[in-house]
Amino acid sequence: MQGEGVLIGCRQVFVRFAECNLACDYCDTVYEPGPTCQIEAKPGSGQFSSHSNPVNLSEITCLIADWQHSNNNVHHSVALTGGEPLLHADILQVWLPEMLTILPVFLETNGTLPAELEKILPLVDWISMDIKGSAVTGSPTPWRDHADFLALAKDRLCQVKLVVDAATTNAELLEAARLVNRYAPDVPFVLQPRTLATGPALGGEVLLRLQTITAGEHRDVRIIPQIHPWLGVA
Ligand code: SF4
């Protein structure tokens, strides 16, 4: 189940790719490629088995088609996630046309690889792009890459997300909102409080204040925390 952003609650098949070009402080993903990968026995079971890596992509397409047909077509889309899926754009160029005969494609990306996006843009139905703010990631915000990415992705974007916590500055928040508004004025800008073991890193009062500040730069700002940790689903 999609647990964040504007598609929250939609059932998706997640295809998680190894490797990332960034190294965010809060990253909770093991993205080193290994000799095996994990495939769930059936959707939502939480039971995974190991398979040789890399997997045969046609076998993955057949598996997803079978899941879809045997589960009342419950899935909304296939979510490409990571790591950073665009590091595998050359493979995706080959696989996505086959995948699109089964389900639409939703790309979750850190929004820093515009040249790779260009390779698969016509094969993607929705893009969820993150802005990687320095306050939370621990690295300088890649504003230039984000701008180039937004310019390219704008017609496919369903949201732009910024993870926020107590370190997020008003200056960074406003810069992010201006950037979204410049390239994608009709796209929701989502403020996602960082998820801690105890719950969202920021309380409602603070989040409302951040939303109010940001609304001066972009008209559709939404506060959406992750919900999958509360429901115990992946
Ligand atoms: S961009 Fe995503 S996958 Fe990559 S390091 Fe940051 S949080 Fe992790």
Residues whose N, C-alpha, C, O or C-beta is under 5 A from the ligand:
A	BS01	SF4	C20 L22 A23 C24 C27 T29 G82 G83 E84 N110
